[in-house]
Each structure stands twice: as C-alpha cells, then as structure tokens.
C-alpha cells in the first residue's frame, strides 16, 4: 500500500484503486469538501504525474476520457482548489509523492490498463439527492427530475414562470461554465425541443452564475445529472449508425389549428432572436410535415 498524508488531503493506493480524501485545510475548495471521499478504480486512470515547485508540488491524476461524469460535465474548467484529482504536496514530502506516483504507474503497466477512452462511466458521480444554491437560483436533482427554483435576484422574465421541474428523460445534455472575468457562468440543462441559445439570464432551464463562493457546487448537480444520461460514447455510436428508412403513419386526429398556432409562435420566437435562422427553418419544416 502507498499513502501520502497532507494538509490538502490524503491519497491511499492499495493496488486496485486510489482513495482520495480531502483535507481540512482552508485552501481546500468547497466542491471537494462537499464531494467527500472518492474511490477511483485503477481502470479509470490514464496516468499520474508529480510536478515539483520551490515551495510545494502537485500530484495529478489523469482520468480516461468518459470515465468520470464530473470531469465530463466540467470539461477541465474546475479551479485547482476544487479539482478532486489534484493534491498539493509540501516540499518535505516530495519523495513520498514520487513513490505513490511510481506505484500507480507500475500497477497501470502490470494490469495493462489502456489510456484510451471508455464507453461507460467507471465512477458513479455525486450521491443523491443533490442540491445547490448559487447565482439566481437553486438546482436540485433526485435521480428522476431536476427542479429549478428562483430567488430575488432572478430576472422577472424567468421568475414569472415559477419553479421549473424537468424530468431527466427530457434532458439531452448538461452545460456547466464557471464565471470568468466579466463573463458570467451558468448551469444549463439542454431540454428536448427547447432552444439552447437563450441567454442563461432569461433561460428557464438555466441558472446564471456570477463567480461567488458557492458556484462550484452547481458543478456537482451537473455531474449528478450527467451520470444518469446516456454515455457520450453511446450517443456517438448511435450517430454513426446509418439512418433507418421507415415511414411512420400520420397520427390520427391532428389539430391543424394547433399546428397553425405553433407556426405563429415559431415566427415570433424567430423575430425576437430566440431562434436562429437554422433552428427556425428546422422547426417550421417539422410542423409543415405534420400538416
């Protein structure tokens, strides 16, 4: 067994998995503290590195693409203090850090673990239920549905619709973007049939983030939802399949007045700039086919 204990946290390797426990130091990010202890199976790793500095060094894990829903949802945009796969190492423990890194590398070689992408998640994602309050709202997820609730800072155009409940079956993707400089961040749920071009400030499927302390917790909600969506590799395989030429019978009793109203609504959304030219053309074509 190889182990390194630091103020930033403790990493323990038993030959099969790495156990990552966050420390209680003030520099440990809120996301890491909330996420708690992680167990990373050896098969989820693509590599490990140790970088030395004058005063401190850093152990880093590199996970295989597609192995972790948190990494998938955040896209490498987590701050160092919130990244659970990094450990700050004090200069007097450089030798121990090198030993841990060498043990992990040796096990990867002995087990013949490929660094290639994987076709399923090898880590479970944050435990449920998951809830976070930041920016202009609160996002909660119980495994079956997302609930978005607004606060006094929410724009009226979004708040007037009241709390939003989205079944996970209607969610096609998750976007998490931290605030950077003068640009606000967001947590957005891509919902089937809803435009993804509306600014988060006005989007009822998004929480706008302003760069405050609790913003990273929204990444945990994003990861919890991501873990329960189809794996990106499965979606890519489906996209590569040749189209099936099947004719679907027209549903009986189509309400043509409703379709005309839908066309008018699409036209208004296009004029208001909510739908792009391409999105409007595709939506209009779909409605006309039903007529």
Residue frames as qw, qx, qy, qz and C-alpha x, y, z in Angstrom:
[[0.000, 0.887, 0.461, 0.000, 0.00, 0.00, 0.00],
 [0.399, 0.171, -0.002, 0.901, 1.21, 3.53, -0.82],
 [0.194, -0.848, -0.492, 0.031, -0.10, 6.54, 1.06],
 [0.324, 0.220, -0.112, 0.913, 0.60, 10.25, 1.31],
 [0.261, -0.768, -0.556, 0.182, -0.98, 12.43, 4.00],
 [0.281, 0.211, 0.031, 0.936, -1.04, 16.20, 3.54],
 [0.137, 0.351, 0.413, -0.829, -3.00, 19.19, 4.82],
 [0.400, 0.238, -0.367, -0.805, -4.64, 19.29, 1.39],
 [0.890, 0.030, -0.061, -0.451, -5.80, 15.69, 1.71],
 [0.503, -0.370, 0.781, 0.018, -4.81, 12.02, 1.80],
 [0.729, 0.390, -0.406, -0.388, -4.27, 9.68, -1.14],
 [0.572, -0.318, 0.748, -0.116, -4.11, 5.95, -0.48],
 [0.645, 0.402, -0.507, -0.406, -3.38, 3.33, -3.17],
 [0.725, -0.271, 0.591, -0.227, -3.99, -0.36, -2.47],
 [0.285, -0.186, 0.851, 0.399, -3.08, -1.72, -5.91],
 [0.207, 0.475, 0.826, 0.223, -6.66, -1.76, -7.21],
 [0.005, -0.860, -0.400, -0.316, -7.93, 1.75, -6.50],
 [0.279, 0.213, -0.280, 0.893, -6.93, 5.17, -5.22],
 [0.293, -0.747, -0.584, 0.120, -8.83, 6.53, -2.24],
 [0.244, 0.391, -0.014, 0.887, -8.87, 10.34, -2.30],
 [0.365, -0.709, -0.557, 0.231, -9.85, 12.06, 0.94],
 [0.169, 0.782, 0.022, 0.599, -9.98, 15.87, 1.04],
 [0.443, -0.067, -0.527, 0.722, -8.17, 17.61, 3.88],
 [0.210, -0.821, -0.508, 0.154, -9.50, 20.23, 6.26],
 [0.392, -0.196, 0.067, 0.896, -7.10, 22.98, 5.22],
 [0.226, 0.691, 0.279, -0.627, -8.71, 26.35, 4.46],
 [0.148, 0.499, -0.523, -0.675, -7.38, 26.14, 0.90],
 [0.189, 0.169, 0.952, 0.172, -9.41, 23.01, 0.12],
 [0.255, -0.092, -0.349, -0.897, -12.23, 24.08, -2.19],
 [0.576, 0.016, 0.400, -0.713, -15.91, 23.88, -1.28],
 [0.803, 0.252, -0.346, -0.416, -16.61, 21.39, -4.07],
 [0.494, 0.279, -0.802, 0.187, -14.01, 18.92, -2.79],
 [0.159, -0.126, 0.715, -0.669, -15.31, 19.20, 0.77],
 [0.691, 0.134, 0.172, -0.689, -18.90, 18.64, -0.36],
 [0.744, 0.315, -0.523, -0.272, -17.97, 15.76, -2.67],
 [0.771, -0.484, 0.370, -0.187, -16.12, 13.98, 0.12],
 [0.450, -0.408, 0.764, 0.219, -14.04, 10.85, -0.26],
 [0.728, 0.497, -0.241, -0.407, -13.64, 9.36, -3.74],
 [0.693, -0.227, 0.665, 0.161, -12.59, 5.86, -4.72],
 [0.493, 0.676, -0.338, -0.431, -11.04, 5.82, -8.21],
 [0.941, 0.003, 0.331, 0.062, -10.59, 2.34, -9.70],
 [0.439, -0.430, 0.534, 0.581, -7.27, 1.69, -11.42],
 [0.449, 0.360, 0.712, 0.402, -9.09, 1.01, -14.69],
 [0.152, 0.922, 0.355, -0.041, -10.38, 4.60, -14.76],
 [0.307, -0.799, 0.229, 0.464, -6.86, 6.08, -14.85],
 [0.727, 0.668, -0.021, 0.159, -4.92, 7.13, -17.92],
 [0.620, 0.350, -0.329, 0.620, -1.88, 8.29, -15.91],
 [0.505, -0.821, -0.190, 0.185, -0.46, 10.13, -12.92],
 [0.518, 0.561, -0.160, 0.625, 2.13, 12.89, -12.67],
 [0.530, -0.712, -0.242, 0.392, 4.01, 14.74, -9.95],
 [0.372, 0.744, 0.021, 0.555, 5.17, 18.31, -10.52],
 [0.594, -0.409, -0.319, 0.615, 7.71, 19.85, -8.15],
 [0.086, 0.904, 0.099, 0.407, 7.78, 23.52, -7.20],
 [0.268, 0.503, -0.492, 0.658, 10.03, 25.60, -4.96],
 [0.321, -0.293, 0.529, -0.728, 7.66, 25.57, -2.00],
 [0.680, 0.098, 0.614, -0.388, 5.15, 22.90, -2.92],
 [0.028, 0.145, -0.841, -0.520, 4.41, 20.34, -5.59],
 [0.674, 0.166, 0.142, -0.706, 1.30, 18.80, -7.06],
 [0.290, 0.026, 0.948, 0.127, 0.16, 15.23, -7.68],
 [0.533, 0.315, -0.105, -0.778, -2.27, 14.98, -10.58],
 [0.537, 0.151, 0.830, 0.018, -4.40, 12.14, -11.83],
 [0.334, 0.287, -0.444, -0.780, -5.37, 11.94, -15.49],
 [0.626, 0.185, 0.678, -0.339, -8.60, 10.01, -15.98],
 [0.266, 0.144, 0.802, 0.516, -9.55, 8.19, -19.15],
 [0.293, 0.019, -0.212, -0.932, -11.96, 10.14, -21.32],
 [0.644, -0.199, -0.468, -0.571, -15.53, 9.22, -20.47],
 [0.498, -0.083, -0.810, 0.298, -14.69, 7.54, -17.15],
 [0.200, -0.346, -0.570, 0.718, -15.97, 10.25, -14.81],
 [0.075, 0.780, 0.572, 0.243, -19.25, 12.21, -15.07],
 [0.279, -0.857, -0.111, 0.419, -17.78, 15.11, -13.06],
 [0.362, -0.368, 0.464, 0.720, -14.89, 15.51, -15.50],
 [0.251, 0.408, 0.728, 0.490, -17.31, 15.10, -18.41],
 [0.044, -0.866, -0.498, -0.006, -19.65, 17.80, -17.08],
 [0.275, -0.874, 0.020, 0.399, -16.96, 20.35, -16.17],
 [0.712, 0.658, 0.055, 0.238, -14.65, 19.85, -19.15],
 [0.700, 0.047, -0.164, 0.694, -11.46, 20.66, -17.23],
 [0.030, 0.696, 0.083, 0.713, -12.78, 24.05, -16.09],
 [0.664, -0.693, -0.275, 0.057, -12.61, 23.44, -12.33],
 [0.023, -0.876, 0.391, -0.282, -10.24, 25.62, -10.31],
 [0.479, 0.330, -0.766, 0.275, -7.26, 23.79, -8.80],
 [0.207, -0.223, 0.665, -0.682, -8.66, 24.13, -5.28],
 [0.746, 0.091, 0.244, -0.613, -11.90, 22.38, -6.38],
 [0.689, 0.370, -0.574, -0.241, -10.33, 19.67, -8.54],
 [0.839, -0.417, 0.279, -0.210, -10.57, 16.38, -6.57],
 [0.953, 0.201, 0.034, 0.223, -7.90, 14.77, -8.78],
 [0.399, 0.654, -0.329, 0.552, -5.11, 17.09, -7.62],
 [0.724, -0.620, -0.230, 0.194, -3.19, 17.10, -4.35],
 [0.121, 0.887, -0.309, 0.320, -0.88, 19.84, -3.09],
 [0.906, -0.163, -0.249, 0.300, 2.32, 18.31, -1.68],
 [0.307, -0.927, 0.205, 0.072, 4.66, 20.03, 0.79],
 [0.439, 0.733, -0.520, 0.023, 8.32, 20.11, -0.21],
 [0.234, -0.488, 0.807, -0.236, 9.42, 17.75, 2.57],
 [0.720, 0.109, 0.638, -0.249, 7.14, 15.03, 1.18],
 [0.492, 0.609, -0.407, -0.470, 8.36, 15.06, -2.41],
 [0.061, 0.321, -0.943, -0.066, 9.92, 11.62, -2.01],
 [0.385, 0.228, 0.817, -0.364, 6.64, 10.13, -0.76],
 [0.555, 0.600, 0.109, -0.565, 4.75, 11.73, -3.64],
 [0.352, 0.543, -0.678, -0.349, 7.17, 10.26, -6.18],
 [0.128, -0.110, 0.978, -0.121, 6.77, 6.84, -4.55],
 [0.507, 0.414, 0.586, -0.478, 2.95, 7.00, -4.77],
 [0.525, 0.650, -0.206, -0.509, 3.12, 8.09, -8.42],
 [0.189, 0.447, -0.853, -0.193, 5.56, 5.27, -9.24],
 [0.310, 0.069, 0.910, -0.267, 3.34, 2.67, -7.54],
 [0.580, 0.547, 0.342, -0.497, 0.32, 3.79, -9.56],
 [0.431, 0.649, -0.475, -0.409, 2.32, 3.82, -12.81],
 [0.024, -0.308, 0.951, 0.028, 3.66, 0.33, -12.09],
 [0.449, 0.260, 0.779, -0.352, 0.17, -1.03, -11.43],
 [0.567, 0.637, 0.022, -0.522, -1.12, 0.50, -14.66],
 [0.314, 0.563, -0.711, -0.281, 1.66, -1.24, -16.57],
 [0.159, -0.137, 0.967, -0.143, 1.23, -4.59, -14.82],
 [0.475, 0.410, 0.670, -0.397, -2.54, -4.60, -15.35],
 [0.287, 0.170, 0.667, 0.667, -2.17, -3.43, -18.94],
 [0.158, 0.747, 0.498, -0.411, -4.66, -0.58, -18.42],
 [0.413, 0.438, 0.425, 0.676, -5.22, 1.27, -21.68],
 [0.083, -0.362, -0.212, 0.904, -5.35, 5.09, -21.57],
 [0.059, -0.251, -0.639, -0.725, -7.95, 5.02, -24.35],
 [0.454, -0.167, 0.096, -0.870, -11.46, 6.46, -23.84],
 [0.138, 0.121, 0.957, -0.224, -14.08, 4.24, -22.22],
 [0.260, -0.293, -0.635, -0.666, -17.65, 3.53, -23.30],
 [0.545, -0.657, -0.491, -0.176, -19.23, 3.73, -19.82],
 [0.203, -0.794, 0.305, -0.484, -18.76, 5.70, -16.63],
 [0.695, 0.037, -0.650, 0.304, -16.40, 4.00, -14.18],
 [0.109, -0.053, -0.556, 0.823, -17.17, 6.41, -11.34],
 [0.007, -0.570, -0.821, 0.041, -20.72, 6.85, -10.03],
 [0.015, -0.593, -0.193, -0.781, -20.90, 10.63, -9.78],
 [0.145, -0.276, 0.483, -0.819, -22.09, 12.60, -6.72],
 [0.054, -0.293, -0.930, 0.213, -24.51, 10.90, -4.36],
 [0.278, -0.430, -0.403, -0.758, -28.21, 11.77, -4.44],
 [0.295, 0.877, 0.352, 0.143, -30.22, 13.75, -3.69],
 [0.517, -0.046, 0.044, 0.853, -28.08, 16.70, -4.74],
 [0.034, 0.921, 0.376, 0.090, -28.92, 20.37, -4.30],
 [0.495, -0.121, -0.029, 0.860, -27.01, 23.64, -4.67],
 [0.066, 0.931, 0.347, -0.088, -27.97, 27.30, -4.34],
 [0.443, -0.333, 0.221, 0.802, -25.92, 29.88, -6.21],
 [0.088, 0.118, 0.479, 0.865, -26.36, 32.74, -8.65],
 [0.409, -0.088, -0.061, -0.906, -30.01, 33.39, -9.44],
 [0.821, -0.142, -0.219, -0.508, -31.46, 30.09, -8.29],
 [0.516, -0.363, 0.749, -0.201, -31.34, 26.67, -6.62],
 [0.662, 0.284, -0.589, -0.366, -30.89, 23.45, -8.61],
 [0.588, -0.279, 0.688, -0.322, -31.90, 20.11, -7.11],
 [0.610, 0.273, -0.649, -0.363, -31.77, 16.58, -8.53],
 [0.698, -0.288, 0.519, -0.401, -33.27, 13.41, -7.05],
 [0.370, -0.158, 0.887, 0.228, -32.30, 10.97, -9.81],
 [0.353, 0.505, 0.775, 0.140, -35.53, 11.33, -11.76],
 [0.184, 0.870, 0.347, 0.298, -36.10, 15.05, -12.14],
 [0.388, 0.069, -0.163, 0.904, -34.33, 18.38, -11.89],
 [0.136, -0.865, -0.482, 0.026, -36.03, 21.20, -10.02],
 [0.367, 0.240, -0.033, 0.898, -35.03, 24.82, -10.52],
 [0.238, -0.833, -0.478, 0.143, -36.23, 27.45, -8.04],
 [0.354, 0.618, 0.035, 0.701, -35.58, 31.18, -8.36],
 [0.424, -0.480, -0.418, 0.644, -34.54, 33.85, -5.86],
 [0.056, 0.890, 0.265, -0.366, -34.99, 37.61, -5.59],
 [0.180, -0.602, 0.441, 0.641, -32.06, 38.19, -7.96],
 [0.449, 0.239, 0.789, 0.344, -33.71, 36.33, -10.85],
 [0.104, 0.048, -0.349, -0.930, -34.85, 38.33, -13.89],
 [0.549, 0.218, 0.400, -0.701, -38.63, 38.79, -13.93],
 [0.641, 0.368, -0.435, -0.515, -38.88, 37.23, -17.39],
 [0.466, 0.171, -0.867, 0.051, -37.61, 33.96, -15.93],
 [0.050, -0.009, 0.773, -0.632, -39.05, 34.16, -12.42],
 [0.560, 0.082, 0.075, -0.821, -42.64, 34.75, -13.54],
 [0.693, 0.108, -0.629, -0.336, -42.83, 31.16, -14.78],
 [0.774, -0.499, 0.221, -0.322, -42.30, 29.91, -11.23],
 [0.494, -0.452, 0.738, 0.078, -40.23, 26.86, -10.21],
 [0.643, 0.462, -0.469, -0.391, -39.26, 24.57, -13.07],
 [0.720, -0.236, 0.646, -0.090, -39.34, 20.74, -12.93],
 [0.524, 0.562, -0.525, -0.366, -37.59, 18.83, -15.72],
 [0.962, -0.103, 0.240, -0.074, -37.81, 15.02, -15.98],
 [0.385, -0.552, 0.627, 0.394, -34.39, 13.52, -16.65],
 [0.616, 0.306, 0.689, 0.229, -35.88, 11.72, -19.66],
 [0.362, 0.896, 0.254, 0.040, -36.36, 15.14, -21.31],
 [0.214, -0.872, 0.341, 0.279, -32.74, 16.24, -20.72],
 [0.872, 0.466, -0.030, 0.143, -30.35, 15.68, -23.62],
 [0.652, 0.309, -0.265, 0.640, -27.26, 17.30, -22.11],
 [0.465, -0.819, -0.205, 0.266, -25.75, 19.48, -19.38],
 [0.470, 0.618, -0.115, 0.619, -23.60, 22.60, -19.68],
 [0.544, -0.770, -0.165, 0.289, -21.58, 23.98, -16.77],
 [0.507, 0.565, -0.038, 0.650, -19.49, 27.07, -17.31],
 [0.471, -0.561, -0.352, 0.583, -17.79, 28.97, -14.45],
 [0.098, 0.989, 0.088, -0.064, -17.73, 32.76, -14.37],
 [0.732, -0.024, 0.136, 0.668, -14.54, 34.17, -15.87],
 [0.234, 0.052, 0.092, 0.967, -13.54, 37.81, -15.64],
 [0.325, 0.152, 0.118, -0.926, -16.52, 39.94, -16.65],
 [0.551, -0.006, -0.642, -0.533, -18.36, 36.96, -18.18],
 [0.669, -0.257, 0.436, -0.544, -20.95, 35.24, -16.02],
 [0.024, 0.155, -0.981, -0.117, -21.12, 31.46, -15.84],
 [0.708, -0.033, -0.046, -0.704, -24.10, 29.15, -15.92],
 [0.294, -0.010, 0.954, -0.053, -25.55, 25.71, -15.35],
 [0.566, 0.271, -0.189, -0.756, -27.83, 24.89, -18.26],
 [0.550, 0.085, 0.828, -0.067, -29.92, 21.80, -18.91],
 [0.233, 0.205, -0.602, -0.736, -30.44, 21.06, -22.59],
 [0.519, 0.241, 0.675, -0.466, -34.07, 20.06, -22.87],
 [0.304, 0.233, 0.814, 0.438, -35.59, 18.26, -25.82],
 [0.132, 0.728, 0.601, 0.303, -37.47, 20.74, -28.00],
 [0.216, -0.934, -0.148, 0.242, -36.22, 23.86, -26.19],
 [0.516, 0.772, -0.171, 0.329, -33.73, 26.33, -27.75],
 [0.782, -0.380, -0.136, 0.475, -30.24, 26.35, -26.24],
 [0.438, 0.394, 0.085, 0.803, -29.40, 29.84, -27.48],
 [0.308, -0.867, -0.230, -0.317, -31.38, 31.88, -24.94],
 [0.178, 0.567, -0.528, 0.606, -29.01, 33.78, -22.60],
 [0.446, -0.201, -0.814, 0.312, -28.90, 32.00, -19.19],
 [0.054, 0.043, 0.352, -0.933, -30.18, 35.18, -17.58],
 [0.576, 0.115, -0.020, -0.809, -33.55, 34.57, -19.28],
 [0.542, 0.114, -0.789, -0.264, -33.46, 30.81, -19.88],
 [0.732, -0.411, 0.169, -0.516, -35.89, 28.91, -17.57],
 [0.986, -0.009, -0.151, 0.066, -33.69, 25.82, -17.98],
 [0.626, 0.352, -0.317, 0.620, -30.53, 27.55, -16.72],
 [0.498, -0.805, -0.180, 0.266, -29.09, 29.07, -13.56],
 [0.401, 0.802, -0.170, 0.409, -26.87, 32.10, -14.09],
 [0.781, -0.424, -0.173, 0.424, -23.64, 32.16, -12.04],
 [0.101, 0.976, -0.041, 0.191, -21.69, 35.26, -11.05],
 [0.559, 0.481, -0.493, 0.461, -18.44, 33.87, -9.68],
 [0.469, -0.648, 0.316, -0.510, -19.31, 33.65, -5.99],
 [0.236, -0.460, 0.827, -0.220, -18.11, 31.08, -3.46],
 [0.655, 0.074, 0.689, -0.302, -20.90, 28.51, -3.92],
 [0.590, 0.555, -0.295, -0.507, -20.81, 28.49, -7.73],
 [0.201, 0.386, -0.890, -0.134, -18.67, 25.29, -7.94],
 [0.415, 0.062, 0.821, -0.388, -21.39, 23.33, -6.13],
 [0.683, 0.484, 0.052, -0.544, -23.51, 23.69, -9.27],
 [0.375, 0.494, -0.750, -0.230, -20.90, 21.51, -10.97],
 [0.192, -0.087, 0.942, -0.260, -21.90, 18.68, -8.61],
 [0.610, 0.416, 0.431, -0.518, -25.52, 18.96, -9.73],
 [0.540, 0.619, -0.392, -0.414, -24.31, 18.93, -13.34],
 [0.144, 0.386, -0.911, -0.018, -22.24, 15.79, -12.68],
 [0.412, 0.091, 0.809, -0.409, -25.09, 14.01, -10.89],
 [0.676, 0.535, 0.173, -0.475, -27.36, 14.56, -13.90],
 [0.387, 0.629, -0.612, -0.283, -24.57, 13.72, -16.38],
 [0.161, -0.268, 0.943, -0.115, -24.08, 10.34, -14.67],
 [0.486, 0.311, 0.753, -0.316, -27.69, 9.42, -15.44],
 [0.554, 0.657, -0.120, -0.497, -27.72, 10.49, -19.08],
 [0.945, 0.293, 0.081, 0.121, -26.67, 8.19, -21.93],
 [0.611, -0.480, 0.294, 0.556, -22.88, 7.96, -22.09],
 [0.245, 0.764, -0.256, -0.538, -21.32, 10.19, -24.79],
 [0.115, -0.307, 0.874, 0.358, -19.79, 7.11, -26.43],
 [0.350, 0.388, 0.850, -0.067, -23.23, 5.54, -26.84],
 [0.332, 0.807, 0.214, -0.440, -24.54, 8.75, -28.41],
 [0.066, 0.647, -0.568, -0.504, -21.58, 8.81, -30.81],
 [0.246, -0.021, 0.947, 0.207, -22.23, 5.20, -31.82],
 [0.374, 0.612, 0.656, -0.235, -25.89, 6.00, -32.46],
 [0.237, 0.814, -0.098, -0.521, -24.89, 8.98, -34.63],
 [0.043, -0.472, 0.768, 0.431, -22.66, 6.70, -36.73],
 [0.463, 0.242, 0.852, -0.035, -25.44, 4.23, -37.47],
 [0.001, 0.135, 0.590, 0.796, -26.97, 4.52, -40.96],
 [0.446, 0.054, 0.218, -0.867, -30.44, 6.06, -40.95],
 [0.259, 0.231, 0.937, -0.028, -33.35, 3.68, -40.95],
 [0.252, -0.009, -0.386, -0.887, -35.83, 4.38, -43.74],
 [0.038, -0.406, -0.902, 0.143, -39.10, 3.71, -42.04],
 [0.194, -0.398, -0.288, -0.849, -42.33, 5.52, -42.66],
 [0.013, 0.212, 0.746, -0.631, -44.29, 6.44, -39.59],
 [0.020, -0.621, -0.715, -0.322, -48.04, 6.60, -40.01],
 [0.055, -0.416, 0.046, -0.906, -49.53, 10.04, -39.53],
 [0.016, 0.192, 0.783, -0.591, -51.19, 10.33, -36.12],
 [0.076, -0.599, -0.718, -0.346, -54.95, 10.37, -36.28],
 [0.258, -0.864, -0.431, 0.039, -56.83, 13.50, -35.36],
 [0.487, -0.005, -0.056, 0.872, -54.10, 16.11, -35.95],
 [0.031, -0.858, -0.386, 0.338, -55.28, 19.53, -34.76],
 [0.535, 0.474, 0.231, 0.660, -54.45, 21.81, -37.69],
 [0.152, -0.928, -0.095, -0.328, -55.42, 24.91, -35.71],
 [0.698, -0.668, 0.154, 0.206, -52.85, 23.94, -33.08],
 [0.749, 0.064, 0.289, 0.593, -50.22, 23.49, -35.78],
 [0.257, 0.761, 0.211, 0.557, -51.00, 26.93, -37.19],
 [0.424, -0.898, 0.026, -0.111, -50.67, 28.42, -33.71],
 [0.804, -0.375, 0.228, 0.400, -47.33, 26.65, -33.37],
 [0.593, 0.434, 0.256, 0.628, -46.16, 28.18, -36.65],
 [0.045, -0.902, -0.094, -0.418, -47.10, 31.64, -35.38],
 [0.663, -0.734, 0.118, 0.093, -45.24, 31.01, -32.12],
 [0.800, -0.050, 0.252, 0.542, -42.14, 29.90, -34.01],
 [0.373, 0.686, 0.211, 0.588, -42.30, 33.02, -36.14],
 [0.313, -0.919, 0.001, -0.239, -42.46, 35.21, -33.02],
 [0.784, -0.510, 0.211, 0.282, -39.50, 33.41, -31.44],
 [0.702, 0.264, 0.268, 0.605, -37.54, 33.88, -34.66],
 [0.134, 0.837, 0.145, 0.510, -38.36, 37.59, -34.85],
 [0.508, -0.849, 0.085, -0.115, -37.35, 38.04, -31.20],
 [0.287, 0.713, -0.620, 0.158, -33.98, 36.45, -31.89],
 [0.687, -0.386, 0.552, -0.272, -34.56, 33.45, -29.63],
 [0.872, 0.173, 0.443, 0.113, -34.44, 31.03, -32.57],
 [0.203, -0.468, 0.533, 0.675, -31.66, 31.22, -35.15],
 [0.556, 0.408, -0.342, -0.639, -32.47, 31.04, -38.86],
 [0.356, 0.210, -0.902, -0.128, -31.42, 27.39, -38.93],
 [0.091, 0.140, 0.868, -0.467, -33.41, 26.45, -35.81],
 [0.473, 0.385, 0.227, -0.759, -36.49, 28.24, -37.17],
 [0.523, 0.365, -0.563, -0.525, -36.24, 26.52, -40.56],
 [0.240, 0.085, -0.965, 0.061, -35.92, 23.06, -38.98],
 [0.195, 0.253, 0.732, -0.601, -38.81, 23.63, -36.56],
 [0.500, 0.410, -0.023, -0.762, -41.03, 25.07, -39.28],
 [0.447, 0.275, -0.762, -0.381, -40.29, 22.12, -41.57],
 [0.069, -0.050, -0.960, 0.267, -41.22, 19.66, -38.82],
 [0.355, 0.371, 0.501, -0.697, -44.58, 21.38, -38.27],
 [0.508, 0.429, -0.306, -0.682, -45.36, 21.58, -42.00],
 [0.259, 0.166, -0.935, -0.175, -44.70, 17.86, -42.38],
 [0.101, 0.242, 0.872, -0.414, -47.43, 17.15, -39.83],
 [0.423, 0.477, 0.197, -0.744, -49.89, 19.27, -41.83]]
